[in-house]
Amino acid sequence: MIKLVAPLALLAAAAALNPAAHATPGGDIGTLPHGAYVCELPGDATGAAGIRQEGEGFTVINASSYRTPQGRGTYLLTGDLVTLSSGPRKGERYHRLSGNFLRRMNADGTDSALRCVRQVENNR
Protein backbone atom coordinates (compact mmCIF):
# COMPACT_ATOMS: atom_id res chain seq x y z
CA MET A 1 0.00 0.00 0.00
CA ILE A 2 1.38 3.46 -0.98
CA LYS A 3 0.89 6.40 1.37
CA LEU A 4 0.35 9.84 -0.10
CA VAL A 5 2.48 12.60 1.38
CA ALA A 6 0.48 15.58 2.59
CA PRO A 7 0.80 18.49 0.12
CA LEU A 8 2.08 20.86 2.83
CA ALA A 9 4.83 18.48 3.87
CA LEU A 10 5.85 18.06 0.25
CA LEU A 11 6.03 21.84 -0.29
CA ALA A 12 8.04 22.31 2.91
CA ALA A 13 10.52 19.65 1.81
CA ALA A 14 10.90 21.25 -1.62
CA ALA A 15 11.45 24.69 -0.08
CA ALA A 16 14.11 23.32 2.27
CA LEU A 17 16.01 21.91 -0.71
CA ASN A 18 15.93 25.27 -2.52
CA PRO A 19 16.79 28.11 -0.11
CA ALA A 20 17.01 30.60 -3.01
CA ALA A 21 13.25 30.37 -3.28
CA HIS A 22 13.06 32.48 -0.12
CA ALA A 23 15.32 35.27 -1.38
CA THR A 24 13.91 38.74 -1.94
CA PRO A 25 14.50 40.20 -5.41
CA GLY A 26 17.26 42.78 -5.03
CA GLY A 27 18.72 41.22 -1.89
CA ASP A 28 17.89 40.78 1.74
CA ILE A 29 15.62 43.34 3.40
CA GLY A 30 17.27 45.35 6.15
CA THR A 31 17.33 48.66 7.98
CA LEU A 32 19.84 51.49 8.25
CA PRO A 33 21.53 52.45 11.52
CA HIS A 34 19.52 55.13 13.35
CA GLY A 35 20.83 58.67 13.32
CA ALA A 36 21.34 61.77 11.22
CA TYR A 37 22.76 61.36 7.70
CA VAL A 38 24.54 64.50 6.54
CA CYS A 39 25.01 64.92 2.82
CA GLU A 40 27.84 66.62 0.98
CA LEU A 41 29.48 67.06 -2.38
CA PRO A 42 33.21 66.41 -2.74
CA GLY A 43 35.51 69.34 -2.02
CA ASP A 44 38.98 69.81 -3.46
CA ALA A 45 42.57 69.84 -2.31
CA THR A 46 42.50 73.58 -1.60
CA GLY A 47 39.63 73.47 0.90
CA ALA A 48 37.30 71.19 2.77
CA ALA A 49 37.14 67.52 1.85
CA GLY A 50 33.36 67.84 1.54
CA ILE A 51 30.89 70.67 1.05
CA ARG A 52 27.78 70.08 3.14
CA GLN A 53 24.52 70.34 1.22
CA GLU A 54 21.90 71.76 3.58
CA GLY A 55 18.44 70.37 2.91
CA GLU A 56 19.72 67.06 1.52
CA GLY A 57 20.22 65.24 4.83
CA PHE A 58 17.72 63.13 6.72
CA THR A 59 17.44 61.24 10.00
CA VAL A 60 16.62 57.54 10.32
CA ILE A 61 14.33 57.43 13.35
CA ASN A 62 13.15 53.81 13.73
CA ALA A 63 12.73 50.58 11.81
CA SER A 64 12.20 51.81 8.25
CA SER A 65 11.28 55.45 8.89
CA TYR A 66 13.10 58.70 8.20
CA ARG A 67 12.50 62.36 9.00
CA THR A 68 13.36 65.67 7.34
CA PRO A 69 12.26 69.23 8.23
CA GLN A 70 9.51 68.76 5.62
CA GLY A 71 8.04 65.66 7.29
CA ARG A 72 8.36 61.92 7.82
CA GLY A 73 8.44 58.98 5.45
CA THR A 74 9.49 55.38 5.05
CA TYR A 75 12.31 53.70 3.18
CA LEU A 76 13.05 50.22 1.89
CA LEU A 77 16.53 48.71 2.06
CA THR A 78 17.06 45.69 -0.19
CA GLY A 79 20.62 44.50 -0.56
CA ASP A 80 22.59 47.71 -1.09
CA LEU A 81 19.72 49.79 -2.50
CA VAL A 82 17.87 52.28 -0.29
CA THR A 83 14.62 53.63 -1.76
CA LEU A 84 12.69 56.38 0.00
CA SER A 85 9.22 54.95 -0.54
CA SER A 86 6.96 57.59 1.03
CA GLY A 87 7.11 61.06 2.51
CA PRO A 88 8.76 64.25 1.30
CA ARG A 89 11.67 62.48 -0.43
CA LYS A 90 9.61 59.72 -2.07
CA GLY A 91 11.41 58.20 -5.05
CA GLU A 92 14.97 59.12 -4.07
CA ARG A 93 17.39 56.20 -4.23
CA TYR A 94 20.76 55.65 -2.58
CA HIS A 95 23.50 53.09 -3.06
CA ARG A 96 24.68 51.79 0.34
CA LEU A 97 28.47 51.55 0.19
CA SER A 98 28.86 50.62 3.88
CA GLY A 99 26.78 50.64 7.04
CA ASN A 100 27.15 54.41 7.47
CA PHE A 101 27.85 55.64 3.92
CA LEU A 102 25.30 56.19 1.13
CA ARG A 103 25.67 57.63 -2.35
CA ARG A 104 22.63 59.26 -4.02
CA MET A 105 21.70 57.60 -7.31
CA ASN A 106 20.89 59.34 -10.57
CA ALA A 107 17.70 58.52 -12.47
CA ASP A 108 19.68 56.13 -14.72
CA GLY A 109 20.88 54.11 -11.69
CA THR A 110 24.45 55.41 -11.62
CA ASP A 111 25.96 56.92 -8.48
CA SER A 112 25.90 60.72 -8.25
CA ALA A 113 28.53 62.86 -6.53
CA LEU A 114 26.27 63.46 -3.50
CA ARG A 115 27.30 61.32 -0.54
CA CYS A 116 25.45 60.95 2.76
CA VAL A 117 27.28 59.80 5.86
CA ARG A 118 25.76 58.93 9.23
CA GLN A 119 26.81 61.62 11.65
CA VAL A 120 29.04 60.46 14.50
CA GLU A 121 31.30 62.29 16.97
CA ASN A 122 34.17 62.85 14.50
CA ASN A 123 32.10 64.36 11.64
CA ARG A 124 29.73 66.81 13.34
Phi, psi and omega per residue, in radians:
M1 nan 2.335 -3.106
I2 -1.751 2.249 3.077
K3 -1.601 2.443 3.051
L4 -1.548 2.342 3.110
V5 -1.389 2.381 3.127
A6 -1.039 2.421 -3.112
P7 -0.967 -0.678 -3.139
L8 -1.138 -0.719 3.128
A9 -1.130 -0.657 3.117
L10 -1.144 -0.766 3.112
L11 -1.123 -0.721 3.124
A12 -1.098 -0.705 3.123
A13 -1.147 -0.718 3.128
A14 -1.139 -0.699 3.134
A15 -1.159 -0.652 3.134
A16 -1.149 -0.537 3.132
L17 -1.358 -0.324 -3.086
N18 -2.240 1.372 -3.110
P19 -1.091 -0.421 3.122
A20 -1.106 -0.345 3.130
A21 -1.139 -0.348 -3.137
H22 -1.610 -0.118 -3.079
A23 -1.190 2.579 3.085
T24 -1.588 2.327 3.073
P25 -0.974 2.283 -3.125
G26 1.653 -0.166 3.128
G27 2.053 3.095 3.137
D28 -1.142 2.571 3.084
I29 -1.464 2.398 -3.140
G30 -2.596 -2.967 3.081
T31 -2.327 2.752 3.096
L32 -1.523 2.695 3.023
P33 -1.063 2.463 3.121
H34 -1.161 2.614 3.069
G35 2.369 3.087 -3.128
A36 -1.439 2.324 3.050
Y37 -1.884 2.005 3.112
V38 -1.680 2.446 -3.048
C39 -2.003 2.526 -3.093
E40 -2.627 2.789 2.981
L41 -1.787 2.684 -3.141
P42 -1.095 2.487 3.041
G43 -1.575 -2.680 3.078
D44 -2.435 3.112 -3.048
A45 -1.163 -0.300 -3.099
T46 -1.598 -0.108 -3.094
G47 -2.560 -2.541 -3.108
A48 -1.159 2.611 3.118
A49 -1.186 -0.483 3.117
G50 -2.497 2.600 3.141
I51 -1.986 1.865 -3.060
R52 -1.025 2.403 3.138
Q53 -1.909 1.661 -3.135
E54 -1.058 2.468 3.135
G55 1.570 -0.148 -3.139
E56 -1.711 -0.331 -3.092
G57 -1.317 2.984 3.107
F58 -2.762 2.900 -3.137
T59 -2.142 2.205 3.022
V60 -1.424 2.127 -3.005
I61 -1.849 -0.578 3.059
N62 -2.985 2.693 3.105
A63 0.644 -1.892 -3.091
S64 -2.066 0.706 -3.117
S65 -2.067 2.598 3.074
Y66 -2.331 2.878 -3.140
R67 -2.421 2.500 2.988
T68 -2.307 3.002 3.057
P69 -1.052 -0.391 -3.137
Q70 -1.464 -0.225 3.129
G71 2.534 -2.992 -3.089
R72 -1.890 2.797 3.087
G73 -2.798 -3.066 3.105
T74 -2.120 2.796 3.080
Y75 -2.346 2.830 3.062
L76 -2.194 2.202 3.073
L77 -1.919 1.995 3.057
T78 -2.181 2.075 -3.079
G79 1.071 -2.060 3.115
D80 -1.965 0.362 3.124
L81 -1.941 2.138 3.065
V82 -1.860 2.159 3.102
T83 -2.089 2.139 3.049
L84 -1.357 1.949 -2.913
S85 -1.719 -0.232 3.037
S86 -2.698 2.998 3.110
G87 1.566 -2.932 -3.014
P88 -1.151 -0.334 -3.121
R89 -1.935 0.344 -3.098
K90 -0.856 2.284 3.089
G91 1.725 -0.313 3.107
E92 -1.211 2.499 3.140
R93 -2.241 2.550 -3.123
Y94 -2.325 2.523 3.063
H95 -1.676 2.090 3.125
R96 -1.451 1.998 3.140
L97 -1.588 -0.471 3.034
S98 -2.765 -3.117 -3.092
G99 -1.023 -0.512 -3.075
N100 -2.085 0.189 -3.013
F101 -2.312 2.115 3.127
L102 -2.120 2.641 3.038
R103 -2.185 2.194 3.129
R104 -1.111 2.457 -3.130
M105 -1.767 2.516 3.031
N106 -1.330 2.944 -3.140
A107 -1.039 -0.516 -3.119
D108 -1.473 0.039 3.103
G109 1.615 -0.049 3.094
T110 -1.478 2.755 3.107
D111 -1.285 2.402 3.050
S112 -1.579 -3.112 3.114
A113 -1.387 -0.335 -3.088
L114 -1.262 2.189 3.119
R115 -2.092 2.508 3.140
C116 -2.178 2.208 -3.051
V117 -2.135 2.383 3.111
R118 -1.172 2.242 -3.069
Q119 -1.271 2.230 3.069
V120 -2.289 3.130 -3.053
E121 -0.918 -0.657 -3.045
N122 -1.544 0.085 3.106
N123 -2.343 0.543 3.141
R124 -1.356 nan nan
